[in-house]
Amino acid sequence: MVENHKTYLNAGLAMMMGLLNFDKQFVRAEGVYVWDSDGNRYLDFLGSYGALNLGHNHPRILAALDRVKELPNLLQASLGTLPAALAKNLAVITPGNLQRSFFCNSGAEAVEGAIKLARAATGRPEVVYCDGSFHGKTMGALSATGREKYQKPFRPLLPGFSPVPFGNLDALEAKLKEKTAAAFIVEPIQGEGGIIIPPDGYLAGVRQLCSRYGTLLIVDEVQTGLGRTGRMFACQYEEVTPDIMCLAKSLGGGIMPIGTYITTDETWKKAYGGMDRALLHTSTFGGNTWAAAAAIATLEVLYEENLPEKARENGEYLLSALLGLKEKYPLIKDVRGRGLMAGIEFSQPGGLAAKASFGLVNKLSEEYLGSMVAGELLNKHRIITAFTLNNPNIIRLEPPLNVTREQIDILLDALEDIFSSHKGLFSMAAASARTALKSLVGIKK
């Protein structure tokens, strides 16, 4: 499996995963657990970056797919029954007057569609986004993603995209008052940015500014939506209704790929109203029967199992305990989160790792301490986590929303074990360095 990845897929990614033994072969999954090919069981506290709000292989989602297995999955010369039902359900549960959905296959596609919708509806050319944001890696979504590392190799990106600091209303107003922005796109909480929560009132202030200057507000709830933060949608904490909302990840129940944006009737009609504009933006697999069935079942499970409320209660428990660890261990610089979307940011371990030859351990500890802690959690404690893309010194915790207190306690005990042992930290760095050296030699061969 590993050799096939190195030969026929992404060799650099395979090497990166191998540094911390993230290249295990997993052969079974159920709920919050996965099993590797050696029969070892792991707790999944990564949740596929928020795509597993219901956990692995939820029986209700599998049953829904079984019920539609004889229906046509793709039939373009028709109006699908299940996407129609799903669109109605989304209009019922989303804030305010959001009404019309467009179905696609991923969060990045939802963002692409939202950007196109905003430009078509307003006639304006520009899009404003935030530093530190992450909206996807397709060309339009990447143009609105606020990290140099991901943008630089693909420049020039789309014209007319301008960043502003996240959480800064004055900077946003200075940009919007030019009245050239079709949209401002924002995450209620920056996930890949490091679980960054804006100041209280920020999203409500954004809503006011966008309305004042005729700019459409796109709220990217791809990671925060569908119960993750303790409400069905994170924007509901400030009673904000966007003009366009993007959803994906867990919408397919962790099994089927599906994304969507949902917008107001007014905005939709300005962009795509009438038969002459009905085919301006389409997707072959968007809203297919299997994906729609999974999404309908996902919404049912979220409400029937009261998962947003469980996320709120267990999230408060988790964050309180993590803050307790922060008080005990200087290695923890900060703890942030809302609901079951939490991040632990690490301080630098000083000269601890500087003794290693080639300075490799020092480099790893300075730039990827979060990944080393994640590696220790995986290899010693069999708990799956990962660092955030825009800040590798932060590990994210996004378990399925049906995680139990007992499972959270297992994670907390593991973190206590890691942080209480400086020797353990050094062994993490040394093991990572040895693996990196072996991988580099292997690549040269």
C-alpha angles and dihedrals in degrees: 000000000000093000091051090053091049093047105035106020133031110330094185092053091048090053092048092051090047093056091076099024091260088141096085118137111241115201107175138031135184129163110317093346136083129182128214128219090267092058096254117145122223135191111232108220092158097064092196091291093307098319094112103063087142095041127238121330098347107203093226091058093047090049091051090053091049090054093057099039093110096047120095106268097195120027112147097182091069145055109254119234098211099046088052091054092045092051090052091049091051091050089053097050103037122087125275121331100344103141120148123067134197115200125214137148110265146013093261090054090049089053091047090053093047092052092049091047092052094050093047094046097047104029087225122129106211136083125196121207138168134263109250093024127136121203102153142289104262112107100266095038090046090053086061095044113103105218125098094209093065098038103045101072092052102047136168089060124182113309123244100042116130129181128219129183114274112250095017112119094178092058091047093050091049088058099040095049088071085071094217098107117103091191148359112216119200142163115228085223121016104237105180089032088070106279091294115182116200123227117283110276095022098117092045089051090049089053091053094048094048091050091047095053100035095250120143115238114225112192112196105213094163091120102019099045134093098043101313097125098039096272125073087251126016093225088066090074087076096030091245123160112198124207089234129018124195121211134174136117105072094023088092093054092250090291112070125047110238135148133175145177119212122200142170123280089243095054093044093052092050090056107030108008115137134027094277091065100032094100100043093106121024141151127211096214096028111123095004117170098255094047093047092048091052092049094049090051091046092057090048092052093047091057100035094049091040090229099165090058091046088051090052095049097043091040091058089050093049096046093047091053093046090052087053089055089049090058091054102042125050088199087078108077098179144349120210137170152106125229111335093338106096137157133197115204118200132217119224114269093228117222094343096109099032092095094073120106119256089018088260096130090050091052092048093049093048098046106023109028088128091057091049091053088048088051092052091049090052101042101036104026102024095233119137118223135138142199123260116262097235095043118030092188091071125075117205127219114202108150123172111286091244092063113135131231089245091056091047089052090055089056092047092050090051092051090048089053093050098045095045092060120066086179088060090053091053092048089052091054094043093049091049091050093050091049091047092052092049091048092050091051090049092052092050089053 
